[in-house]
Amino acid sequence: MTGVQTCALPIFTSTNAATSTTTGAAVIVGGAGIGGNLYVQSAASINNLLVTSTNTTVSSITGAAVIVGGIATQANLYVAGASWHNNLSVFSTNTSTSSTTGAAVVTGGVGIGGNLYVAGSAWAGNLNILNTTAATSTTSGALIVAGGVGVSGSLWVNNRLNTDLLTSNNIYNAV
């Protein structure tokens, strides 16, 4: 067989550093098929990486590709079926002017099991508050607003309307 050589353990003793595909202690012009593990002690520069394993992940140490350190990307990162178990931080300062702009854009819904803090303005198509806590003062109830409320449309109150000047269970055509 021409071009095929076998040996038990090839050892390359050259210390030439690799800076491209044509430099280093060993240069392979064609492809390389590796049937076992590949260990790289220092940085690996890969032009295109395709992982074809279908191993799924159930923790931070399982899956088709496990990365012990952080991941840095200089372009887009697409994750189908994304799942984070610690903090997800977005450091972009892109402002949001619609549901399709901003530092983070989520096409589907968002479920939040804890608190949500918004330092700027919050815009919503419909805001449904499912908490049924009754209001007994200006600091209690399902919705507490520290400042004023501006309503450009109708306001419907199902039960009791209390103000400093007026208290009534039924107000019709008030002037």
DSSP file (Angstrom, degrees, kcal/mol; ACC not computed):
  #  RESIDUE AA STRUCTURE BP1 BP2  ACC     N-H-->O    O-->H-N    N-H-->O    O-->H-N    TCO  KAPPA ALPHA  PHI   PSI    X-CA   Y-CA   Z-CA
    1    1 A M    >         0   0    0      0, 0.0     3,-1.0     0, 0.0     2,-0.2   0.000 360.0 360.0 360.0 117.0    0.0    0.0    0.0
    2    2 A T  T 3   +     0   0    0      1,-0.2     3,-0.1     3,-0.0     0, 0.0  -0.529 360.0  10.8 -75.7 135.6    1.6    3.2   -1.2
    3    3 A G  T 3  S+     0   0    0     -2,-0.2     2,-0.6     1,-0.2    -1,-0.2   0.442  98.4 114.6  81.7   0.0    1.6    6.1    1.3
    4    4 A V    <   +     0   0    0     -3,-1.0     2,-0.4     2,-0.0    -1,-0.2  -0.913  36.6 171.2-109.3 125.0    0.5    4.1    4.2
    5    5 A Q        -     0   0    0     -2,-0.6     2,-0.4    -3,-0.1    -3,-0.0  -0.985  11.7-163.5-128.5 142.0    2.8    3.6    7.2
    6    6 A T        +     0   0    0     -2,-0.4     2,-0.3     3,-0.0     3,-0.1  -0.956  14.1 163.2-123.6 144.9    2.0    2.1   10.5
    7    7 A C        -     0   0    0     -2,-0.4    -2,-0.0     1,-0.1     0, 0.0  -0.975  42.0-119.6-153.6 156.8    3.9    2.3   13.7
    8    8 A A  S    S-     0   0    0     -2,-0.3    -1,-0.1     1,-0.2     0, 0.0   0.917  97.8  -0.2 -68.2 -44.5    3.0    1.6   17.3
    9    9 A L        -     0   0    0     -3,-0.1     2,-0.3     2,-0.0    -1,-0.2  -0.741  67.1-154.1-151.4  94.4    3.7    5.0   18.7
   10   10 A P        -     0   0    0      0, 0.0     2,-0.5     0, 0.0    -3,-0.0  -0.545  15.0-167.1 -71.9 133.8    4.8    7.9   16.6
   11   11 A I        -     0   0    0     -2,-0.3     2,-0.6     2,-0.0    -2,-0.0  -0.988   8.7-159.0-125.0 125.2    6.7   10.5   18.7
   12   12 A F        -     0   0    0     -2,-0.5    14,-0.1     1,-0.1    13,-0.1  -0.914   8.9-178.3-103.9 120.6    7.6   13.9   17.3
   13   13 A T        +     0   0    0     -2,-0.6    -1,-0.1    12,-0.1     2,-0.1   0.468  45.0 112.7 -99.6  -2.4   10.4   15.6   19.2
   14   14 A S        -     0   0    0     11,-0.2    11,-0.2     1,-0.1    -2,-0.1  -0.427  53.2-156.7 -68.4 144.5   10.5   18.9   17.3
   15   15 A T        +     0   0    0     -2,-0.1     2,-0.2     9,-0.1    -1,-0.1   0.127  42.2 140.9-107.2  18.2    9.5   21.9   19.4
   16   16 A N        -     0   0    0      8,-0.1     9,-0.9     1,-0.1     2,-0.2  -0.444  50.2-129.7 -63.6 127.8    8.4   24.0   16.4
   17   17 A A        -     0   0    0      7,-0.2     2,-0.5    -2,-0.2     7,-0.3  -0.495  14.9-123.9 -78.0 148.2    5.3   26.0   17.3
   18   18 A A        +     0   0    0     -2,-0.2     6,-0.1     1,-0.1     3,-0.1  -0.822  38.6 159.5 -94.3 128.0    2.3   25.9   15.0
   19   19 A T  S    S+     0   0    0     -2,-0.5     2,-0.3     1,-0.2    -1,-0.1   0.368  70.8   3.5-123.1  -3.1    1.1   29.3   13.8
   20   20 A S  S >  S-     0   0    0      3,-0.2     3,-1.0    25,-0.0    -1,-0.2  -0.911  91.1 -79.7-161.9-175.1   -0.9   28.1   10.7
   21   21 A T  T 3  S+     0   0    0     -2,-0.3     7,-0.2     1,-0.2    -3,-0.0   0.560 126.3  49.9 -75.6  -6.7   -1.9   24.9    8.9
   22   22 A T  T 3  S+     0   0    0      5,-0.1     2,-0.3     7,-0.0    -1,-0.2   0.247 103.2  66.3-115.5  12.3    1.6   24.7    7.3
   23   23 A T    <   +     0   0    0     -3,-1.0     2,-0.2     3,-0.1     3,-0.2  -0.869  62.6  68.9-129.2 164.2    3.8   25.1   10.4
   24   24 A G  S    S-     0   0    0     -7,-0.3    -7,-0.2    -2,-0.3     3,-0.1  -0.597  90.2 -58.8 122.6 179.2    4.5   23.1   13.6
   25   25 A A  S    S+     0   0    0     -9,-0.9     2,-0.4     1,-0.2   -11,-0.2   0.794 125.4  24.8 -69.4 -28.8    6.2   19.9   14.7
   26   26 A A        -     0   0    0     -3,-0.2     2,-0.5   -10,-0.2    -1,-0.2  -0.993  68.5-168.9-138.3 131.1    3.9   17.8   12.5
   27   27 A V        -     0   0    0     -2,-0.4     2,-0.6    -3,-0.1    -5,-0.1  -0.981   1.4-168.5-122.0 123.2    2.1   19.0    9.4
   28   28 A I        -     0   0    0     -2,-0.5     4,-0.1    -7,-0.2    -2,-0.0  -0.952   3.5-168.6-112.8 116.0   -0.6   16.8    7.8
   29   29 A V  S    S+     0   0    0     -2,-0.6    -1,-0.2     2,-0.1     3,-0.1   0.887  72.7  43.3 -73.9 -39.8   -1.5   18.0    4.3
   30   30 A G  S    S-     0   0    0      1,-0.2    -2,-0.1     0, 0.0     2,-0.0  -0.084 106.2 -65.5 -89.3-165.8   -4.6   15.8    4.0
   31   31 A G        -     0   0    0     -2,-0.0     2,-0.4     1,-0.0    -1,-0.2  -0.257  41.1-137.5 -77.3 169.3   -7.3   15.1    6.6
   32   32 A A        -     0   0    0     -3,-0.1     2,-0.5    -4,-0.1    -4,-0.0  -0.989   7.7-158.1-132.0 124.2   -6.8   13.2    9.8
   33   33 A G        -     0   0    0     -2,-0.4     2,-0.5     2,-0.0    -2,-0.0  -0.894  10.1-170.1-101.0 127.1   -9.2   10.5   11.0
   34   34 A I        -     0   0    0     -2,-0.5     4,-0.1     1,-0.1    -2,-0.0  -0.966  12.6-174.3-121.8 118.1   -8.9    9.9   14.8
   35   35 A G  S    S+     0   0    0     -2,-0.5     2,-0.1     2,-0.1    -1,-0.1   0.570  71.2  35.1 -87.5  -9.9  -10.8    7.0   16.2
   36   36 A G  S    S-     0   0    0      1,-0.2    -2,-0.1     0, 0.0     2,-0.1  -0.339 104.8 -42.0-123.2-155.9  -10.1    7.7   19.9
   37   37 A N        -     0   0    0     -2,-0.1     2,-0.4     1,-0.0    -1,-0.2  -0.348  43.3-149.1 -74.2 155.0   -9.6   10.7   22.1
   38   38 A L        -     0   0    0     -4,-0.1     2,-0.5    -2,-0.1    -4,-0.0  -0.992  10.8-166.5-125.8 121.9   -7.7   13.8   21.1
   39   39 A Y        -     0   0    0     -2,-0.4     2,-0.5     0, 0.0    -2,-0.0  -0.934   4.1-173.0-111.6 129.5   -5.8   15.8   23.8
   40   40 A V        -     0   0    0     -2,-0.5     4,-0.1     1,-0.1    -2,-0.0  -0.984   8.5-165.0-122.9 119.9   -4.5   19.3   23.1
   41   41 A Q  S    S+     0   0    0     -2,-0.5    -1,-0.1     2,-0.1     2,-0.1   0.861  73.3  20.3 -73.7 -36.8   -2.4   20.9   25.9
   42   42 A S  S    S-     0   0    0      1,-0.3    -2,-0.1     0, 0.0     0, 0.0  -0.232 111.4 -32.0-116.7-157.0   -2.5   24.4   24.6
   43   43 A A        -     0   0    0     -2,-0.1     2,-0.5     1,-0.0    -1,-0.3  -0.271  49.8-153.2 -65.6 145.6   -4.7   26.5   22.3
   44   44 A A        -     0   0    0     -4,-0.1     2,-0.6    -3,-0.1    -1,-0.0  -0.989   1.4-158.0-120.5 127.3   -6.4   24.9   19.4
   45   45 A S        +     0   0    0     -2,-0.5     2,-0.5   -25,-0.1    -2,-0.0  -0.926  16.0 178.6-107.6 116.1   -7.3   27.0   16.3
   46   46 A I        -     0   0    0     -2,-0.6     3,-0.2     1,-0.2    -2,-0.0  -0.974  22.6-157.9-123.9 125.0  -10.1   25.3   14.3
   47   47 A N  S    S+     0   0    0     -2,-0.5     2,-0.4     1,-0.3    -1,-0.2   0.946  85.1   6.1 -67.3 -49.6  -11.5   27.0   11.2
   48   48 A N        -     0   0    0      2,-0.0     2,-0.5     0, 0.0    -1,-0.3  -0.999  69.6-164.3-135.2 133.3  -14.8   25.1   11.2
   49   49 A L        +     0   0    0     -2,-0.4     2,-0.5    -3,-0.2    -3,-0.0  -0.976   8.3 177.8-123.5 123.3  -16.0   22.8   14.0
   50   50 A L        -     0   0    0     -2,-0.5     2,-0.6     2,-0.0    -2,-0.0  -0.979  10.6-164.0-124.4 117.9  -18.9   20.4   13.6
   51   51 A V        -     0   0    0     -2,-0.5    14,-0.1     1,-0.1    13,-0.1  -0.907   7.6-179.4-101.7 117.5  -19.8   18.1   16.5
   52   52 A T        +     0   0    0     -2,-0.6    -1,-0.1    12,-0.1     2,-0.1   0.401  39.7 119.9-100.2   2.1  -22.0   15.3   15.1
   53   53 A S        -     0   0    0     11,-0.1    11,-0.1     1,-0.1    -2,-0.1  -0.394  51.8-154.7 -64.7 143.6  -22.5   13.4   18.4
   54   54 A T        +     0   0    0      9,-0.1     2,-0.2    10,-0.1    -1,-0.1   0.181  45.1 138.3-104.0  14.9  -26.2   13.2   19.5
   55   55 A N        -     0   0    0      8,-0.1     9,-1.1     1,-0.1    10,-0.2  -0.434  45.2-143.4 -61.5 128.0  -25.4   12.9   23.2
   56   56 A T        -     0   0    0      7,-0.2     2,-0.4    -2,-0.2     7,-0.3  -0.466  10.9-119.5 -89.3 166.4  -27.8   15.0   25.1
   57   57 A T        +     0   0    0     -2,-0.1     6,-0.1     1,-0.1     3,-0.1  -0.873  34.9 163.3-111.3 140.5  -27.0   17.0   28.2
   58   58 A V  S    S+     0   0    0     -2,-0.4     2,-0.3     1,-0.2    -1,-0.1   0.306  75.5  10.5-127.4  -0.2  -28.5   16.6   31.7
   59   59 A S  S >  S-     0   0    0      3,-0.2     3,-1.0     0, 0.0    -1,-0.2  -0.918  90.6 -83.6-160.5-177.0  -25.8   18.5   33.6
   60   60 A S  T 3  S+     0   0    0     -2,-0.3     7,-0.1     1,-0.2    -3,-0.0   0.483 123.8  49.2 -79.2  -1.2  -22.7   20.7   33.1
   61   61 A I  T 3  S+     0   0    0      5,-0.1     2,-0.3     7,-0.0    -1,-0.2   0.203 101.7  69.2-122.2  15.9  -20.5   17.7   32.6
   62   62 A T    <   +     0   0    0     -3,-1.0     2,-0.2     3,-0.1     3,-0.2  -0.879  61.5  70.7-128.3 163.2  -22.5   15.7   30.0
   63   63 A G  S    S-     0   0    0     -2,-0.3    -7,-0.2    -7,-0.3     3,-0.2  -0.642  89.6 -59.2 125.8-179.8  -23.4   16.2   26.3
   64   64 A A  S    S+     0   0    0     -9,-1.1     2,-0.4     1,-0.3    -1,-0.1   0.829 125.4  20.4 -69.5 -33.0  -21.9   16.2   22.9
   65   65 A A        -     0   0    0     -3,-0.2     2,-0.5   -10,-0.2    -1,-0.3  -0.982  69.5-168.4-139.0 125.9  -19.4   18.9   23.8
   66   66 A V        -     0   0    0     -2,-0.4     2,-0.6    -3,-0.2    -3,-0.1  -0.969   2.3-168.9-117.3 123.5  -18.4   19.8   27.3
   67   67 A I        -     0   0    0     -2,-0.5     4,-0.1     1,-0.1    -2,-0.0  -0.956   6.8-168.3-115.9 117.6  -16.4   23.0   27.9
   68   68 A V  S    S+     0   0    0     -2,-0.6    -1,-0.1     2,-0.1     2,-0.0   0.882  73.1  43.8 -75.4 -39.3  -15.0   23.4   31.4
   69   69 A G  S    S-     0   0    0      1,-0.2    -2,-0.1     0, 0.0     2,-0.0  -0.103 103.8 -67.2 -90.8-166.4  -14.0   27.1   31.0
   70   70 A G        -     0   0    0     -2,-0.0     2,-0.5     1,-0.0    -1,-0.2  -0.233  40.6-126.6 -78.6 170.8  -15.9   30.0   29.6
   71   71 A I        -     0   0    0     -4,-0.1     2,-0.4     2,-0.0    -1,-0.0  -0.986  19.7-169.2-121.6 127.9  -16.9   30.5   25.9
   72   72 A A        -     0   0    0     -2,-0.5     2,-0.4     2,-0.0     0, 0.0  -0.961   6.3-177.4-115.1 133.8  -16.1   33.7   24.1
   73   73 A T        -     0   0    0     -2,-0.4     4,-0.1     2,-0.1    -2,-0.0  -0.990  22.9-162.0-131.2 142.2  -17.6   34.4   20.7
   74   74 A Q  S    S+     0   0    0     -2,-0.4     2,-0.2     2,-0.1    -1,-0.1   0.361  82.2  27.8-100.2   3.2  -17.0   37.4   18.4
   75   75 A A  S    S-     0   0    0      1,-0.2    -2,-0.1     0, 0.0     2,-0.0  -0.545 108.8 -32.1-139.0-154.5  -20.1   36.8   16.4
   76   76 A N        -     0   0    0     -2,-0.2     2,-0.4     1,-0.0    -1,-0.2  -0.299  43.2-154.7 -72.3 151.8  -23.6   35.3   16.9
   77   77 A L        -     0   0    0     -4,-0.1     2,-0.5    -3,-0.1    -4,-0.0  -0.987   9.4-168.4-126.1 119.3  -24.3   32.4   19.2
   78   78 A Y        +     0   0    0     -2,-0.4     2,-0.5     2,-0.0    -2,-0.0  -0.937   6.1 180.0-110.9 124.8  -27.3   30.2   18.3
   79   79 A V    >   -     0   0    0     -2,-0.5     3,-0.7     3,-0.0     2,-0.5  -0.959  13.6-155.8-127.5 112.5  -28.6   27.8   20.9
   80   80 A A  T 3  S+     0   0    0     -2,-0.5    -2,-0.0     1,-0.3     0, 0.0  -0.757  86.1   8.8 -86.1 129.1  -31.6   25.6   20.1
   81   81 A G  T 3  S-     0   0    0     -2,-0.5    -1,-0.3     1,-0.1     0, 0.0   0.907  93.6-162.9  69.7  42.2  -33.3   24.5   23.3
   82   82 A A    <   +     0   0    0     -3,-0.7     2,-0.3     1,-0.0    -1,-0.1  -0.215  14.2 179.2 -63.0 145.9  -31.2   26.7   25.5
   83   83 A S        -     0   0    0      0, 0.0     2,-0.4     0, 0.0    -1,-0.0  -0.943   8.4-172.0-150.1 126.1  -31.0   26.1   29.2
   84   84 A W        -     0   0    0     -2,-0.3     4,-0.1     1,-0.1    -2,-0.0  -0.966   8.8-174.7-119.5 137.3  -28.9   27.9   31.8
   85   85 A H  S    S+     0   0    0     -2,-0.4     2,-0.1     2,-0.1    -1,-0.1   0.498  75.9  27.7-108.9  -7.0  -28.6   26.7   35.4
   86   86 A N  S    S-     0   0    0      1,-0.2     2,-0.3     0, 0.0    -2,-0.1  -0.151 114.4 -29.6-122.2-138.6  -26.7   29.7   36.8
   87   87 A N        -     0   0    0     -2,-0.1     2,-0.6     2,-0.0    -1,-0.2  -0.619  43.2-158.0 -87.5 141.4  -26.7   33.3   35.7
   88   88 A L        -     0   0    0     -2,-0.3     2,-0.4    -4,-0.1    -4,-0.0  -0.976  18.7-173.4-113.2 114.7  -27.2   34.5   32.2
   89   89 A S        -     0   0    0     -2,-0.6     2,-0.5     2,-0.0    -2,-0.0  -0.924  13.4-164.6-114.5 133.6  -25.7   37.9   31.8
   90   90 A V        -     0   0    0     -2,-0.4    13,-0.1     1,-0.1    14,-0.1  -0.975   4.9-176.6-115.9 119.0  -26.0   40.1   28.7
   91   91 A F        +     0   0    0     -2,-0.5    -1,-0.1    12,-0.1     2,-0.1   0.360  42.0 119.6-100.5   4.4  -23.5   43.0   28.6
   92   92 A S        -     0   0    0     11,-0.2    11,-0.2     1,-0.1    -2,-0.1  -0.411  52.4-153.6 -67.2 145.4  -24.7   44.6   25.4
   93   93 A T        +     0   0    0     -2,-0.1     2,-0.2     9,-0.1    -1,-0.1   0.170  45.1 139.1-104.7  16.0  -25.9   48.2   25.8
   94   94 A N        -     0   0    0      8,-0.1     9,-1.1     1,-0.1    10,-0.2  -0.428  49.8-132.2 -61.1 128.3  -28.3   48.1   22.8
   95   95 A T        -     0   0    0      7,-0.2     2,-0.5    -2,-0.2     7,-0.3  -0.438  12.4-124.4 -81.7 159.0  -31.5   49.9   23.8
   96   96 A S        +     0   0    0      1,-0.1     6,-0.1    -2,-0.1     3,-0.1  -0.900  36.0 160.7-107.3 129.3  -34.9   48.5   23.1
   97   97 A T  S    S+     0   0    0     -2,-0.5     2,-0.3     1,-0.2    -1,-0.1   0.338  73.2   5.5-122.0  -0.3  -37.5   50.4   21.1
   98   98 A S  S >  S-     0   0    0      3,-0.2     3,-1.1    25,-0.0    -1,-0.2  -0.930  90.2 -82.1-163.6-178.1  -39.8   47.4   20.3
   99   99 A S  T 3  S+     0   0    0     -2,-0.3     7,-0.2     1,-0.2    -3,-0.0   0.534 125.6  50.3 -75.6  -4.9  -40.2   43.7   20.9
  100  100 A T  T 3  S+     0   0    0      5,-0.1     2,-0.3     7,-0.0    -1,-0.2   0.231 103.1  66.3-116.9  13.2  -37.6   42.9   18.3
  101  101 A T    <   +     0   0    0     -3,-1.1    -3,-0.2     3,-0.1     2,-0.2  -0.900  63.7  67.5-130.3 161.0  -34.8   45.3   19.4
  102  102 A G  S    S-     0   0    0     -2,-0.3    -7,-0.2    -7,-0.3     3,-0.1  -0.635  90.3 -57.6 125.3-179.8  -32.5   45.5   22.4
  103  103 A A  S    S+     0   0    0     -9,-1.1     2,-0.4     1,-0.2   -11,-0.2   0.806 126.0  25.8 -68.7 -30.7  -29.6   43.7   24.1
  104  104 A A        -     0   0    0     -3,-0.2     2,-0.5   -10,-0.2    -1,-0.2  -0.990  69.1-172.9-136.2 127.5  -31.7   40.5   24.5
  105  105 A V        -     0   0    0     -2,-0.4     2,-0.6    -3,-0.1    -5,-0.1  -0.982   3.1-168.2-122.6 123.5  -34.6   39.6   22.2
  106  106 A V        -     0   0    0     -2,-0.5     4,-0.1    -7,-0.2    -2,-0.0  -0.952   6.3-168.0-113.5 117.7  -36.8   36.6   23.0
  107  107 A T  S    S+     0   0    0     -2,-0.6    -1,-0.2     2,-0.1     2,-0.0   0.886  74.5  43.9 -73.5 -39.2  -39.1   35.5   20.2
  108  108 A G  S    S-     0   0    0      1,-0.2    -2,-0.1     0, 0.0     2,-0.0  -0.072 105.7 -64.6 -89.6-164.9  -41.2   33.1   22.3
  109  109 A G        -     0   0    0     -2,-0.0     2,-0.4     1,-0.0    -1,-0.2  -0.252  40.2-135.6 -79.0 169.5  -42.5   33.6   25.8
  110  110 A V        -     0   0    0     -4,-0.1     2,-0.5     2,-0.0    -4,-0.0  -0.993  10.0-160.7-129.6 124.2  -40.6   34.1   29.0
  111  111 A G        -     0   0    0     -2,-0.4     2,-0.5     2,-0.0    -2,-0.0  -0.913   8.5-168.9-103.6 128.6  -41.4   32.3   32.3
  112  112 A I        -     0   0    0     -2,-0.5     4,-0.1     1,-0.1    -2,-0.0  -0.971  13.6-173.5-122.9 119.6  -40.0   33.9   35.4
  113  113 A G  S    S+     0   0    0     -2,-0.5     2,-0.1     2,-0.1    -1,-0.1   0.553  72.9  29.7 -88.1  -9.1  -40.1   32.0   38.7
  114  114 A G  S    S-     0   0    0      1,-0.2    -2,-0.1     0, 0.0     2,-0.1  -0.342 105.2 -37.8-127.1-152.5  -38.8   34.9   40.8
  115  115 A N        -     0   0    0     -2,-0.1     2,-0.4     1,-0.0    -1,-0.2  -0.354  42.6-149.5 -76.2 155.3  -38.7   38.6   40.9
  116  116 A L        -     0   0    0     -2,-0.1     2,-0.5    -4,-0.1    -4,-0.0  -0.991  11.2-167.8-125.7 120.7  -38.4   40.9   37.8
  117  117 A Y        -     0   0    0     -2,-0.4     2,-0.5     2,-0.0    -2,-0.0  -0.940   3.5-173.8-111.9 128.3  -36.6   44.2   38.3
  118  118 A V        -     0   0    0     -2,-0.5     4,-0.1     1,-0.1    -2,-0.0  -0.977   9.2-174.0-122.6 117.3  -36.8   46.8   35.5
  119  119 A A  S    S+     0   0    0     -2,-0.5    -1,-0.1     2,-0.1     3,-0.1   0.799  74.3  36.3 -81.1 -29.2  -34.7   50.0   35.9
  120  120 A G  S    S-     0   0    0      1,-0.2     2,-0.1     0, 0.0    -2,-0.1  -0.068 111.9 -44.7-102.4-155.0  -36.1   51.7   32.9
  121  121 A S        -     0   0    0     -2,-0.1     2,-0.5     1,-0.0    -1,-0.2  -0.461  48.3-148.0 -76.1 148.2  -39.5   51.8   31.3
  122  122 A A        -     0   0    0     -2,-0.1     2,-0.4    -4,-0.1    -4,-0.0  -0.981  12.0-167.5-118.7 129.0  -41.6   48.6   30.9
  123  123 A W        +     0   0    0     -2,-0.5     2,-0.4   -25,-0.0   -25,-0.0  -0.931   8.8 175.2-117.0 138.3  -43.9   48.3   27.9
  124  124 A A        -     0   0    0     -2,-0.4     3,-0.2     1,-0.2    -2,-0.0  -1.000  32.8-146.0-143.0 142.2  -46.5   45.6   27.5
  125  125 A G  S    S+     0   0    0     -2,-0.4     2,-0.4     1,-0.3    -1,-0.2   0.973  96.6   0.3 -66.1 -55.9  -49.2   44.8   25.0
  126  126 A N        -     0   0    0      2,-0.0     2,-0.6     0, 0.0    -1,-0.3  -0.998  69.3-155.9-132.3 136.6  -51.5   43.4   27.8
  127  127 A L        -     0   0    0     -2,-0.4     2,-0.5    -3,-0.2    -3,-0.0  -0.948  12.3-175.4-116.3 112.2  -50.6   43.2   31.4
  128  128 A N        -     0   0    0     -2,-0.6     2,-0.6     2,-0.0    -2,-0.0  -0.933   7.4-163.9-109.3 121.8  -52.5   40.5   33.3
  129  129 A I        -     0   0    0     -2,-0.5    13,-0.1     1,-0.1    14,-0.1  -0.926   6.8-176.7-106.9 115.8  -51.9   40.3   37.1
  130  130 A L        +     0   0    0     -2,-0.6     2,-0.2    12,-0.1    -1,-0.1   0.531  47.5 111.3 -92.0  -8.0  -53.1   37.0   38.5
  131  131 A N        -     0   0    0     11,-0.2    11,-0.1     1,-0.1    -2,-0.1  -0.472  51.5-161.8 -66.3 136.7  -52.4   37.8   42.2
  132  132 A T        +     0   0    0     -2,-0.2     2,-0.2     9,-0.1    -1,-0.1   0.121  34.4 144.5-109.7  19.6  -55.7   38.2   44.1
  133  133 A T        -     0   0    0      8,-0.1     9,-1.1     1,-0.1    10,-0.2  -0.414  49.6-125.3 -62.0 127.0  -54.3   40.1   47.2
  134  134 A A        -     0   0    0      7,-0.2     2,-0.5    -2,-0.2     7,-0.3  -0.423  17.5-122.6 -73.8 148.2  -57.0   42.5   48.3
  135  135 A A        +     0   0    0      1,-0.1     6,-0.1     5,-0.1     3,-0.1  -0.807  37.8 161.2 -93.5 129.1  -56.1   46.2   48.7
  136  136 A T  S    S+     0   0    0     -2,-0.5     2,-0.3     1,-0.2    -1,-0.1   0.384  71.3   2.1-121.4  -3.3  -56.7   47.8   52.1
  137  137 A S  S >  S-     0   0    0      3,-0.2     3,-1.0     0, 0.0    -1,-0.2  -0.914  89.5 -81.4-162.2-175.9  -54.4   50.8   51.6
  138  138 A T  T 3  S+     0   0    0     -2,-0.3     7,-0.2     1,-0.2    -3,-0.0   0.546 126.0  51.1 -76.7  -6.4  -52.2   52.5   49.1
  139  139 A T  T 3  S+     0   0    0      5,-0.1     2,-0.3     7,-0.0    -1,-0.2   0.141 103.7  64.3-116.5  19.4  -49.4   50.1   50.0
  140  140 A S    <   +     0   0    0     -3,-1.0     2,-0.2     3,-0.1     3,-0.2  -0.908  63.2  68.7-136.0 165.6  -51.2   46.8   49.7
  141  141 A G  S    S-     0   0    0     -7,-0.3    -7,-0.2    -2,-0.3     3,-0.1  -0.537  88.8 -64.6 118.2 176.4  -52.9   44.8   46.9
  142  142 A A  S    S+     0   0    0     -9,-1.1     2,-0.4     1,-0.2   -11,-0.2   0.790 124.5  34.3 -72.1 -28.7  -52.0   42.8   43.8
  143  143 A L        -     0   0    0    -10,-0.2     2,-0.5    -3,-0.2    -1,-0.2  -0.988  68.9-174.6-130.5 122.2  -50.7   46.0   42.1
  144  144 A I        -     0   0    0     -2,-0.4     2,-0.5    -3,-0.1    -5,-0.1  -0.975   3.1-169.3-118.8 123.0  -49.0   48.8   44.0
  145  145 A V        -     0   0    0     -2,-0.5     4,-0.1    -7,-0.2    -2,-0.0  -0.958   8.9-164.4-114.4 119.0  -48.0   51.9   42.1
  146  146 A A  S    S+     0   0    0     -2,-0.5    -1,-0.1     2,-0.1     2,-0.1   0.833  76.1  36.0 -73.2 -32.6  -45.7   54.4   44.0
  147  147 A G  S    S-     0   0    0      1,-0.3    -2,-0.1     0, 0.0     2,-0.0  -0.168 105.6 -59.9-102.9-160.8  -46.4   57.3   41.6
  148  148 A G        -     0   0    0     -2,-0.1     2,-0.5     1,-0.0    -1,-0.3  -0.245  43.3-129.0 -78.1 170.4  -49.5   58.5   39.8
  149  149 A V        -     0   0    0     -4,-0.1     2,-0.5     2,-0.0    -1,-0.0  -0.988  13.2-160.1-125.2 124.8  -51.4   56.5   37.2
  150  150 A G        -     0   0    0     -2,-0.5     2,-0.5     2,-0.0    -2,-0.0  -0.916   9.4-174.7-104.5 125.9  -52.3   58.0   33.8
  151  151 A V        -     0   0    0     -2,-0.5     4,-0.1     1,-0.1    -2,-0.0  -0.974  13.7-177.4-122.4 118.9  -55.1   56.3   32.0
  152  152 A S  S    S+     0   0    0     -2,-0.5     2,-0.1     2,-0.1    -1,-0.1   0.564  73.4  36.4 -92.4  -8.1  -55.9   57.3   28.4
  153  153 A G  S    S-     0   0    0      1,-0.2    -2,-0.1     0, 0.0     2,-0.1  -0.355 107.7 -43.1-121.1-156.7  -58.9   55.0   28.1
  154  154 A S        -     0   0    0     -2,-0.1     2,-0.5     1,-0.0    -1,-0.2  -0.360  44.0-148.7 -73.7 153.1  -61.7   53.7   30.3
  155  155 A L        -     0   0    0     -4,-0.1     2,-0.5    -3,-0.1    -4,-0.0  -0.991  11.0-164.3-123.3 121.6  -61.1   52.6   33.9
  156  156 A W        -     0   0    0     -2,-0.5     2,-0.5     2,-0.0    -2,-0.0  -0.923   5.7-173.3-110.6 126.0  -63.3   49.8   35.2
  157  157 A V        -     0   0    0     -2,-0.5     4,-0.1     1,-0.1    -2,-0.0  -0.980   6.1-166.4-117.9 119.7  -63.5   49.1   38.9
  158  158 A N  S    S+     0   0    0     -2,-0.5    -1,-0.1     2,-0.1     3,-0.1   0.800  73.5   8.6 -78.0 -29.9  -65.5   46.0   39.8
  159  159 A N  S    S-     0   0    0      1,-0.3     2,-0.4    11,-0.0    -2,-0.1   0.566 114.9  -4.1-119.0 -98.8  -65.9   46.6   43.5
  160  160 A R        -     0   0    0     10,-0.1     2,-0.5     2,-0.0    -1,-0.3  -0.861  45.3-156.5-115.1 137.6  -65.0   49.6   45.6
  161  161 A L  E     -A  168   0A   0      7,-1.6     7,-1.7    -2,-0.4     2,-0.4  -0.966  16.7-173.9-112.3 119.1  -63.3   52.9   44.7
  162  162 A N  E     +A  167   0A   0     -2,-0.5     2,-0.3     5,-0.2     5,-0.2  -0.942  10.9 160.2-116.0 134.6  -61.6   54.7   47.6
  163  163 A T        -     0   0    0      3,-1.8    -2,-0.0    -2,-0.4     0, 0.0  -0.886  52.6-105.4-137.3 171.0  -60.0   58.1   47.4
  164  164 A D  S    S+     0   0    0     -2,-0.3     3,-0.1     1,-0.2    -1,-0.0   0.809 122.5  32.6 -66.2 -28.2  -59.1   60.8   50.0
  165  165 A L  S    S+     0   0    0      1,-0.2     2,-0.4    -3,-0.0    -1,-0.2   0.692 124.5  33.4-100.9 -22.9  -62.1   62.8   48.8
  166  166 A L        +     0   0    0      2,-0.0    -3,-1.8     0, 0.0     2,-0.4  -0.997  50.8 179.7-144.1 132.3  -64.6   60.2   47.8
  167  167 A T  E     +A  162   0A   0     -2,-0.4     2,-0.3    -5,-0.2    -5,-0.2  -0.992  23.4 146.7-131.5 125.4  -65.6   56.7   49.0
  168  168 A S  E     -A  161   0A   0     -7,-1.7    -7,-1.6    -2,-0.4     3,-0.2  -0.976  43.6-152.3-158.6 142.5  -68.4   54.9   47.3
  169  169 A N  S    S+     0   0    0     -2,-0.3     2,-0.4     1,-0.3    -1,-0.1   0.787  96.5  31.3 -80.2 -30.1  -69.4   51.3   46.3
  170  170 A N        +     0   0    0     -9,-0.1     2,-0.5   -10,-0.1    -1,-0.3  -0.962  64.7 174.3-134.4 115.2  -71.5   52.6   43.4
  171  171 A I        +     0   0    0     -2,-0.4     2,-0.4    -3,-0.2     3,-0.1  -0.977   7.4 173.9-121.4 118.0  -70.6   55.6   41.4
  172  172 A Y        -     0   0    0     -2,-0.5    -2,-0.0     1,-0.1     0, 0.0  -0.989  68.6 -12.9-124.8 132.5  -72.7   56.3   38.3
  173  173 A N  S    S-     0   0    0     -2,-0.4    -1,-0.1     1,-0.2     2,-0.1   0.861  82.5-174.3  50.3  42.8  -72.5   59.4   36.2
  174  174 A A              0   0    0      1,-0.1    -1,-0.2    -3,-0.1    -3,-0.0  -0.435 360.0 360.0 -69.5 143.1  -70.4   61.2   38.8
  175  175 A V              0   0    0     -2,-0.1    -1,-0.1     0, 0.0    -2,-0.1   0.360 360.0 360.0-111.9 360.0  -69.6   64.8   38.0
